[in-house]
Amino acid sequence: MDDTRPFPVQAGTPYRDEERRMVYPKPSTIPWWLAEIAYEEYSRVYGKTQSIERLAERGGFCREELVRFIRGLK
């Protein structure tokens, strides 16, 4: 759990705030070691046809699936 390289997390879904203005969440990052934990569950569910490096190149996990994979839910 030493790898602190940034792993991308996709921007969230746009939504309206209390004043009905559109809010567009920005992409963020998590440490690579945390992405590896999520990738373990991802690869159990979907297989390893896409490497963790390829996922990072394509923008990483979305926020919802990241939480799901870390929790180990399908």
DRENGUZA-180244 format. One record per residue: residue in three letters; x negated, z, y negated of N, C-alpha, C, O, CB in turn. Coordinates in steps of 0.02 Angstrom, whole numbers, padded with zeros to 5 digits. Glycine has a CB too. Layout:
# residues N
r residuo->Ala	n.X->X	n.Z->Z	n.Y->Y	ca.X->X	ca.Z->Z	ca.Y->Y	c.X->X	c.Z->Z	c.Y->Y	o.X->X	o.Z->Z	o.Y->Y	cb.X->X	cb.Z->Z	cb.Y->Y
...
***
This chain:
# residues 74
r residuo->Met	n.X->-00041	n.Z->00000	n.Y->00060	ca.X->00000	ca.Z->00000	ca.Y->00000	c.X->-00043	c.Z->00000	c.Y->-00063	o.X->-00025	o.Z->00030	o.Y->-00113	cb.X->00046	cb.Z->00060	cb.Y->00000
r residuo->Asp	n.X->-00098	n.Z->-00034	n.Y->-00060	ca.X->-00142	ca.Z->-00036	ca.Y->-00117	c.X->-00134	c.Z->-00098	c.Y->-00159	o.X->-00158	o.Z->-00101	o.Y->-00216	cb.X->-00213	cb.Z->-00030	cb.Y->-00095
r residuo->Asp	n.X->-00100	n.Z->-00148	n.Y->-00132	ca.X->-00096	ca.Z->-00213	ca.Y->-00166	c.X->-00045	c.Z->-00210	c.Y->-00223	o.X->00015	o.Z->-00210	o.Y->-00212	cb.X->-00076	cb.Z->-00268	cb.Y->-00116
r residuo->Thr	n.X->-00071	n.Z->-00207	n.Y->-00284	ca.X->-00027	ca.Z->-00201	ca.Y->-00342	c.X->-00019	c.Z->-00267	c.Y->-00380	o.X->00007	o.Z->-00269	o.Y->-00436	cb.X->-00054	cb.Z->-00149	cb.Y->-00389
r residuo->Arg	n.X->-00040	n.Z->-00323	n.Y->-00348	ca.X->-00027	ca.Z->-00388	ca.Y->-00381	c.X->00047	c.Z->-00393	c.Y->-00395	o.X->00088	o.Z->-00366	o.Y->-00357	cb.X->-00052	cb.Z->-00447	cb.Y->-00336
r residuo->Pro	n.X->00066	n.Z->-00427	n.Y->-00448	ca.X->00137	ca.Z->-00434	ca.Y->-00463	c.X->00171	c.Z->-00485	c.Y->-00417	o.X->00145	o.Z->-00539	o.Y->-00405	cb.X->00147	cb.Z->-00455	cb.Y->-00536
r residuo->Phe	n.X->00228	n.Z->-00466	n.Y->-00391	ca.X->00271	ca.Z->-00511	ca.Y->-00352	c.X->00333	c.Z->-00522	c.Y->-00394	o.X->00363	o.Z->-00474	o.Y->-00418	cb.X->00288	cb.Z->-00480	cb.Y->-00280
r residuo->Pro	n.X->00354	n.Z->-00585	n.Y->-00402	ca.X->00410	ca.Z->-00599	ca.Y->-00448	c.X->00478	c.Z->-00577	c.Y->-00420	o.X->00491	o.Z->-00580	o.Y->-00360	cb.X->00413	cb.Z->-00673	cb.Y->-00463
r residuo->Val	n.X->00520	n.Z->-00556	n.Y->-00465	ca.X->00590	ca.Z->-00541	ca.Y->-00451	c.X->00631	c.Z->-00584	c.Y->-00499	o.X->00620	o.Z->-00582	o.Y->-00559	cb.X->00607	cb.Z->-00464	cb.Y->-00459
r residuo->Gln	n.X->00677	n.Z->-00623	n.Y->-00471	ca.X->00716	ca.Z->-00669	ca.Y->-00512	c.X->00760	c.Z->-00632	c.Y->-00562	o.X->00778	o.Z->-00575	o.Y->-00552	cb.X->00759	cb.Z->-00714	cb.Y->-00467
r residuo->Ala	n.X->00776	n.Z->-00666	n.Y->-00615	ca.X->00821	ca.Z->-00638	ca.Y->-00666	c.X->00888	c.Z->-00625	c.Y->-00634	o.X->00909	o.Z->-00660	o.Y->-00588	cb.X->00828	cb.Z->-00687	cb.Y->-00727
r residuo->Gly	n.X->00922	n.Z->-00575	n.Y->-00659	ca.X->00988	ca.Z->-00559	ca.Y->-00634	c.X->01040	c.Z->-00608	c.Y->-00660	o.X->01025	o.Z->-00652	o.Y->-00700	cb.X->01007	cb.Z->-00489	cb.Y->-00653
r residuo->Thr	n.X->01101	n.Z->-00599	n.Y->-00638	ca.X->01157	ca.Z->-00640	ca.Y->-00658	c.X->01177	c.Z->-00624	c.Y->-00730	o.X->01183	o.Z->-00565	o.Y->-00747	cb.X->01216	cb.Z->-00631	cb.Y->-00610
r residuo->Pro	n.X->01188	n.Z->-00674	n.Y->-00771	ca.X->01211	ca.Z->-00660	ca.Y->-00840	c.X->01278	c.Z->-00623	c.Y->-00839	o.X->01319	o.Z->-00631	o.Y->-00794	cb.X->01218	cb.Z->-00727	cb.Y->-00879
r residuo->Tyr	n.X->01288	n.Z->-00581	n.Y->-00889	ca.X->01349	ca.Z->-00543	ca.Y->-00895	c.X->01365	c.Z->-00531	c.Y->-00968	o.X->01323	o.Z->-00545	o.Y->-01012	cb.X->01344	cb.Z->-00475	cb.Y->-00857
r residuo->Arg	n.X->01425	n.Z->-00506	n.Y->-00981	ca.X->01445	ca.Z->-00491	ca.Y->-01050	c.X->01438	c.Z->-00416	c.Y->-01063	o.X->01457	o.Z->-00375	o.Y->-01022	cb.X->01517	cb.Z->-00515	cb.Y->-01064
r residuo->Asp	n.X->01410	n.Z->-00400	n.Y->-01121	ca.X->01403	ca.Z->-00329	ca.Y->-01139	c.X->01469	c.Z->-00303	c.Y->-01167	o.X->01519	o.Z->-00338	o.Y->-01167	cb.X->01345	cb.Z->-00319	cb.Y->-01190
r residuo->Glu	n.X->01468	n.Z->-00240	n.Y->-01191	ca.X->01528	ca.Z->-00209	ca.Y->-01218	c.X->01559	c.Z->-00247	c.Y->-01276	o.X->01619	o.Z->-00244	o.Y->-01288	cb.X->01513	cb.Z->-00138	cb.Y->-01239
r residuo->Glu	n.X->01517	n.Z->-00283	n.Y->-01312	ca.X->01541	ca.Z->-00321	ca.Y->-01370	c.X->01555	c.Z->-00394	c.Y->-01351	o.X->01562	o.Z->-00436	o.Y->-01395	cb.X->01490	cb.Z->-00318	cb.Y->-01426
r residuo->Arg	n.X->01558	n.Z->-00408	n.Y->-01286	ca.X->01574	ca.Z->-00474	ca.Y->-01259	c.X->01521	c.Z->-00527	c.Y->-01273	o.X->01534	o.Z->-00587	o.Y->-01268	cb.X->01640	cb.Z->-00498	cb.Y->-01288
r residuo->Arg	n.X->01460	n.Z->-00505	n.Y->-01289	ca.X->01404	ca.Z->-00552	ca.Y->-01298	c.X->01372	c.Z->-00563	c.Y->-01230	o.X->01368	o.Z->-00518	o.Y->-01188	cb.X->01352	cb.Z->-00525	cb.Y->-01350
r residuo->Met	n.X->01349	n.Z->-00624	n.Y->-01219	ca.X->01315	ca.Z->-00640	ca.Y->-01156	c.X->01246	c.Z->-00609	c.Y->-01155	o.X->01209	o.Z->-00612	o.Y->-01204	cb.X->01311	cb.Z->-00717	cb.Y->-01147
r residuo->Val	n.X->01230	n.Z->-00578	n.Y->-01099	ca.X->01164	ca.Z->-00548	ca.Y->-01088	c.X->01132	c.Z->-00586	c.Y->-01031	o.X->01162	o.Z->-00593	o.Y->-00977	cb.X->01170	cb.Z->-00471	cb.Y->-01072
r residuo->Tyr	n.X->01072	n.Z->-00610	n.Y->-01041	ca.X->01035	ca.Z->-00648	ca.Y->-00991	c.X->00974	c.Z->-00607	c.Y->-00969	o.X->00923	o.Z->-00607	o.Y->-01003	cb.X->01013	cb.Z->-00718	cb.Y->-01018
r residuo->Pro	n.X->00980	n.Z->-00571	n.Y->-00912	ca.X->00924	ca.Z->-00531	ca.Y->-00889	c.X->00861	c.Z->-00573	c.Y->-00880	o.X->00865	o.Z->-00632	o.Y->-00862	cb.X->00942	cb.Z->-00495	cb.Y->-00824
r residuo->Lys	n.X->00805	n.Z->-00542	n.Y->-00891	ca.X->00741	ca.Z->-00577	ca.Y->-00884	c.X->00712	c.Z->-00565	c.Y->-00815	o.X->00726	o.Z->-00513	o.Y->-00784	cb.X->00691	cb.Z->-00553	cb.Y->-00939
r residuo->Pro	n.X->00671	n.Z->-00611	n.Y->-00790	ca.X->00637	ca.Z->-00599	ca.Y->-00727	c.X->00588	c.Z->-00541	c.Y->-00735	o.X->00567	o.Z->-00525	o.Y->-00791	cb.X->00599	cb.Z->-00662	cb.Y->-00702
r residuo->Ser	n.X->00572	n.Z->-00510	n.Y->-00680	ca.X->00525	ca.Z->-00453	ca.Y->-00682	c.X->00478	c.Z->-00458	c.Y->-00622	o.X->00477	o.Z->-00508	o.Y->-00587	cb.X->00564	cb.Z->-00385	cb.Y->-00683
r residuo->Thr	n.X->00441	n.Z->-00406	n.Y->-00611	ca.X->00395	ca.Z->-00404	ca.Y->-00554	c.X->00397	c.Z->-00336	c.Y->-00521	o.X->00418	o.Z->-00286	o.Y->-00551	cb.X->00324	cb.Z->-00421	cb.Y->-00576
r residuo->Ile	n.X->00376	n.Z->-00335	n.Y->-00458	ca.X->00365	ca.Z->-00273	ca.Y->-00421	c.X->00295	c.Z->-00278	c.Y->-00391	o.X->00267	o.Z->-00332	o.Y->-00388	cb.X->00420	cb.Z->-00263	cb.Y->-00365
r residuo->Pro	n.X->00267	n.Z->-00222	n.Y->-00369	ca.X->00201	ca.Z->-00226	ca.Y->-00336	c.X->00207	c.Z->-00265	c.Y->-00270	o.X->00258	o.Z->-00261	o.Y->-00235	cb.X->00173	cb.Z->-00155	cb.Y->-00324
r residuo->Trp	n.X->00155	n.Z->-00301	n.Y->-00254	ca.X->00155	ca.Z->-00343	ca.Y->-00194	c.X->00169	c.Z->-00301	c.Y->-00131	o.X->00203	o.Z->-00324	o.Y->-00086	cb.X->00087	cb.Z->-00379	cb.Y->-00186
r residuo->Trp	n.X->00143	n.Z->-00239	n.Y->-00129	ca.X->00154	ca.Z->-00197	ca.Y->-00069	c.X->00228	c.Z->-00184	c.Y->-00059	o.X->00250	o.Z->-00179	o.Y->-00001	cb.X->00115	cb.Z->-00131	cb.Y->-00076
r residuo->Leu	n.X->00267	n.Z->-00178	n.Y->-00111	ca.X->00339	ca.Z->-00167	ca.Y->-00104	c.X->00373	c.Z->-00231	c.Y->-00080	o.X->00419	o.Z->-00228	o.Y->-00039	cb.X->00369	cb.Z->-00144	cb.Y->-00171
r residuo->Ala	n.X->00350	n.Z->-00288	n.Y->-00104	ca.X->00377	ca.Z->-00352	ca.Y->-00081	c.X->00363	c.Z->-00361	c.Y->-00006	o.X->00404	o.Z->-00390	o.Y->00030	cb.X->00346	cb.Z->-00411	cb.Y->-00120
r residuo->Glu	n.X->00307	n.Z->-00336	n.Y->00018	ca.X->00291	ca.Z->-00341	ca.Y->00090	c.X->00341	c.Z->-00301	c.Y->00131	o.X->00359	o.Z->-00321	o.Y->00186	cb.X->00219	cb.Z->-00317	cb.Y->00103
r residuo->Ile	n.X->00362	n.Z->-00244	n.Y->00106	ca.X->00413	ca.Z->-00204	ca.Y->00141	c.X->00478	c.Z->-00243	c.Y->00145	o.X->00509	o.Z->-00246	o.Y->00198	cb.X->00424	cb.Z->-00136	cb.Y->00105
r residuo->Ala	n.X->00499	n.Z->-00273	n.Y->00089	ca.X->00560	ca.Z->-00313	ca.Y->00089	c.X->00552	c.Z->-00374	c.Y->00133	o.X->00599	o.Z->-00394	o.Y->00167	cb.X->00577	cb.Z->-00335	cb.Y->00017
r residuo->Tyr	n.X->00492	n.Z->-00404	n.Y->00134	ca.X->00480	ca.Z->-00464	ca.Y->00174	c.X->00486	c.Z->-00449	c.Y->00249	o.X->00507	o.Z->-00492	o.Y->00288	cb.X->00411	cb.Z->-00493	cb.Y->00159
r residuo->Glu	n.X->00469	n.Z->-00389	n.Y->00270	ca.X->00477	ca.Z->-00371	ca.Y->00341	c.X->00550	c.Z->-00380	c.Y->00362	o.X->00563	o.Z->-00409	o.Y->00414	cb.X->00454	cb.Z->-00298	cb.Y->00353
r residuo->Glu	n.X->00596	n.Z->-00354	n.Y->00322	ca.X->00667	ca.Z->-00361	ca.Y->00338	c.X->00690	c.Z->-00433	c.Y->00329	o.X->00728	o.Z->-00459	o.Y->00370	cb.X->00709	cb.Z->-00314	cb.Y->00295
r residuo->Tyr	n.X->00667	n.Z->-00466	n.Y->00276	ca.X->00683	ca.Z->-00537	ca.Y->00265	c.X->00665	c.Z->-00578	c.Y->00326	o.X->00705	o.Z->-00619	o.Y->00349	cb.X->00647	cb.Z->-00563	cb.Y->00202
r residuo->Ser	n.X->00604	n.Z->-00569	n.Y->00351	ca.X->00581	ca.Z->-00610	ca.Y->00407	c.X->00617	c.Z->-00591	c.Y->00472	o.X->00623	o.Z->-00633	o.Y->00517	cb.X->00506	cb.Z->-00602	cb.Y->00416
r residuo->Arg	n.X->00640	n.Z->-00529	n.Y->00478	ca.X->00679	ca.Z->-00510	ca.Y->00536	c.X->00746	c.Z->-00546	c.Y->00536	o.X->00771	o.Z->-00567	o.Y->00588	cb.X->00689	cb.Z->-00433	cb.Y->00538
r residuo->Val	n.X->00776	n.Z->-00553	n.Y->00477	ca.X->00841	ca.Z->-00585	ca.Y->00470	c.X->00835	c.Z->-00661	c.Y->00471	o.X->00875	o.Z->-00695	o.Y->00505	cb.X->00875	cb.Z->-00563	cb.Y->00406
r residuo->Tyr	n.X->00787	n.Z->-00689	n.Y->00435	ca.X->00783	ca.Z->-00762	ca.Y->00425	c.X->00724	c.Z->-00796	c.Y->00460	o.X->00720	o.Z->-00857	o.Y->00460	cb.X->00779	cb.Z->-00776	cb.Y->00353
r residuo->Gly	n.X->00680	n.Z->-00758	n.Y->00490	ca.X->00621	ca.Z->-00787	ca.Y->00521	c.X->00564	c.Z->-00795	c.Y->00472	o.X->00570	o.Z->-00776	o.Y->00413	cb.X->00639	cb.Z->-00855	cb.Y->00552
r residuo->Lys	n.X->00510	n.Z->-00822	n.Y->00497	ca.X->00449	ca.Z->-00828	ca.Y->00455	c.X->00434	c.Z->-00900	c.Y->00436	o.X->00375	o.Z->-00918	o.Y->00427	cb.X->00390	cb.Z->-00797	cb.Y->00491
r residuo->Thr	n.X->00485	n.Z->-00942	n.Y->00431	ca.X->00473	ca.Z->-01011	ca.Y->00411	c.X->00448	c.Z->-01015	c.Y->00339	o.X->00416	o.Z->-01064	o.Y->00320	cb.X->00536	cb.Z->-01052	cb.Y->00419
r residuo->Gln	n.X->00463	n.Z->-00964	n.Y->00299	ca.X->00440	ca.Z->-00961	ca.Y->00230	c.X->00397	c.Z->-00898	c.Y->00223	o.X->00421	o.Z->-00843	o.Y->00233	cb.X->00500	cb.Z->-00961	cb.Y->00179
r residuo->Ser	n.X->00334	n.Z->-00907	n.Y->00205	ca.X->00289	ca.Z->-00851	ca.Y->00198	c.X->00305	c.Z->-00811	c.Y->00135	o.X->00341	o.Z->-00835	o.Y->00091	cb.X->00216	cb.Z->-00875	cb.Y->00197
r residuo->Ile	n.X->00278	n.Z->-00752	n.Y->00132	ca.X->00287	ca.Z->-00711	ca.Y->00071	c.X->00254	c.Z->-00745	c.Y->00011	o.X->00279	o.Z->-00739	o.Y->-00045	cb.X->00257	cb.Z->-00640	cb.Y->00082
r residuo->Glu	n.X->00199	n.Z->-00779	n.Y->00023	ca.X->00166	ca.Z->-00816	ca.Y->-00031	c.X->00211	c.Z->-00872	c.Y->-00057	o.X->00215	o.Z->-00884	o.Y->-00118	cb.X->00099	cb.Z->-00845	cb.Y->-00007
r residuo->Arg	n.X->00244	n.Z->-00907	n.Y->-00011	ca.X->00290	ca.Z->-00961	ca.Y->-00031	c.X->00350	c.Z->-00933	c.Y->-00069	o.X->00372	o.Z->-00962	o.Y->-00118	cb.X->00314	cb.Z->-01002	cb.Y->00031
r residuo->Leu	n.X->00376	n.Z->-00877	n.Y->-00046	ca.X->00431	ca.Z->-00845	ca.Y->-00083	c.X->00410	c.Z->-00829	c.Y->-00154	o.X->00448	o.Z->-00841	o.Y->-00201	cb.X->00453	cb.Z->-00780	cb.Y->-00047
r residuo->Ala	n.X->00349	n.Z->-00804	n.Y->-00162	ca.X->00325	ca.Z->-00788	ca.Y->-00230	c.X->00319	c.Z->-00851	c.Y->-00272	o.X->00337	o.Z->-00851	o.Y->-00331	cb.X->00256	cb.Z->-00753	cb.Y->-00226
r residuo->Glu	n.X->00295	n.Z->-00905	n.Y->-00242	ca.X->00289	ca.Z->-00969	ca.Y->-00279	c.X->00357	c.Z->-00994	c.Y->-00301	o.X->00363	o.Z->-01027	o.Y->-00353	cb.X->00255	cb.Z->-01022	cb.Y->-00235
r residuo->Arg	n.X->00409	n.Z->-00980	n.Y->-00263	ca.X->00477	ca.Z->-01004	ca.Y->-00278	c.X->00517	c.Z->-00956	c.Y->-00321	o.X->00576	o.Z->-00967	o.Y->-00332	cb.X->00514	cb.Z->-01017	cb.Y->-00213
r residuo->Gly	n.X->00485	n.Z->-00903	n.Y->-00347	ca.X->00519	ca.Z->-00859	ca.Y->-00393	c.X->00534	c.Z->-00790	c.Y->-00365	o.X->00561	o.Z->-00748	o.Y->-00401	cb.X->00582	cb.Z->-00890	cb.Y->-00415
r residuo->Gly	n.X->00518	n.Z->-00778	n.Y->-00302	ca.X->00527	ca.Z->-00712	ca.Y->-00273	c.X->00598	c.Z->-00699	c.Y->-00249	o.X->00639	o.Z->-00744	o.Y->-00243	cb.X->00508	cb.Z->-00660	cb.Y->-00322
r residuo->Phe	n.X->00612	n.Z->-00636	n.Y->-00237	ca.X->00678	ca.Z->-00614	ca.Y->-00215	c.X->00723	c.Z->-00607	c.Y->-00276	o.X->00699	o.Z->-00594	o.Y->-00332	cb.X->00675	cb.Z->-00548	cb.Y->-00176
r residuo->Cys	n.X->00789	n.Z->-00615	n.Y->-00266	ca.X->00835	ca.Z->-00596	ca.Y->-00319	c.X->00843	c.Z->-00520	c.Y->-00314	o.X->00827	o.Z->-00491	o.Y->-00263	cb.X->00905	cb.Z->-00634	cb.Y->-00314
r residuo->Arg	n.X->00868	n.Z->-00490	n.Y->-00365	ca.X->00873	ca.Z->-00417	ca.Y->-00368	c.X->00916	c.Z->-00389	c.Y->-00312	o.X->00898	o.Z->-00339	o.Y->-00280	cb.X->00900	cb.Z->-00395	cb.Y->-00435
r residuo->Glu	n.X->00973	n.Z->-00421	n.Y->-00299	ca.X->01019	ca.Z->-00395	ca.Y->-00248	c.X->00989	c.Z->-00398	c.Y->-00179	o.X->00994	o.Z->-00351	o.Y->-00140	cb.X->01084	cb.Z->-00435	cb.Y->-00250
r residuo->Glu	n.X->00956	n.Z->-00455	n.Y->-00162	ca.X->00928	ca.Z->-00459	ca.Y->-00095	c.X->00867	c.Z->-00414	c.Y->-00087	o.X->00854	o.Z->-00388	o.Y->-00033	cb.X->00908	cb.Z->-00531	cb.Y->-00079
r residuo->Leu	n.X->00830	n.Z->-00403	n.Y->-00141	ca.X->00774	ca.Z->-00357	ca.Y->-00138	c.X->00798	c.Z->-00288	c.Y->-00118	o.X->00769	o.Z->-00257	o.Y->-00073	cb.X->00738	cb.Z->-00355	cb.Y->-00207
r residuo->Val	n.X->00850	n.Z->-00264	n.Y->-00150	ca.X->00877	ca.Z->-00198	ca.Y->-00132	c.X->00902	c.Z->-00198	c.Y->-00060	o.X->00888	o.Z->-00151	o.Y->-00023	cb.X->00935	cb.Z->-00179	cb.Y->-00180
r residuo->Arg	n.X->00937	n.Z->-00251	n.Y->-00040	ca.X->00963	ca.Z->-00256	ca.Y->00028	c.X->00906	c.Z->-00254	c.Y->00079	o.X->00911	o.Z->-00217	o.Y->00129	cb.X->01003	cb.Z->-00319	cb.Y->00037
r residuo->Phe	n.X->00853	n.Z->-00292	n.Y->00067	ca.X->00798	ca.Z->-00295	ca.Y->00115	c.X->00760	c.Z->-00229	c.Y->00118	o.X->00738	o.Z->-00208	o.Y->00172	cb.X->00751	cb.Z->-00351	cb.Y->00097
r residuo->Ile	n.X->00750	n.Z->-00196	n.Y->00061	ca.X->00715	ca.Z->-00133	ca.Y->00062	c.X->00756	c.Z->-00080	c.Y->00099	o.X->00728	o.Z->-00038	o.Y->00134	cb.X->00700	cb.Z->-00109	cb.Y->-00010
r residuo->Arg	n.X->00821	n.Z->-00084	n.Y->00092	ca.X->00864	ca.Z->-00036	ca.Y->00127	c.X->00872	c.Z->-00053	c.Y->00201	o.X->00893	o.Z->-00011	o.Y->00241	cb.X->00933	cb.Z->-00034	cb.Y->00094
r residuo->Gly	n.X->00855	n.Z->-00116	n.Y->00220	ca.X->00862	ca.Z->-00137	ca.Y->00289	c.X->00932	c.Z->-00158	c.Y->00308	o.X->00951	o.Z->-00154	o.Y->00366	cb.X->00840	cb.Z->-00083	cb.Y->00334
r residuo->Leu	n.X->00971	n.Z->-00180	n.Y->00258	ca.X->01039	ca.Z->-00202	ca.Y->00271	c.X->01041	c.Z->-00277	c.Y->00278	o.X->01001	o.Z->-00312	o.Y->00248	cb.X->01086	cb.Z->-00180	cb.Y->00216
r residuo->Lys	n.X->01088	n.Z->-00302	n.Y->00317	ca.X->01095	ca.Z->-00375	ca.Y->00325	c.X->01140	c.Z->-00403	c.Y->00272	o.X->01152	o.Z->-00463	o.Y->00271	cb.X->01123	cb.Z->-00391	cb.Y->00394
***
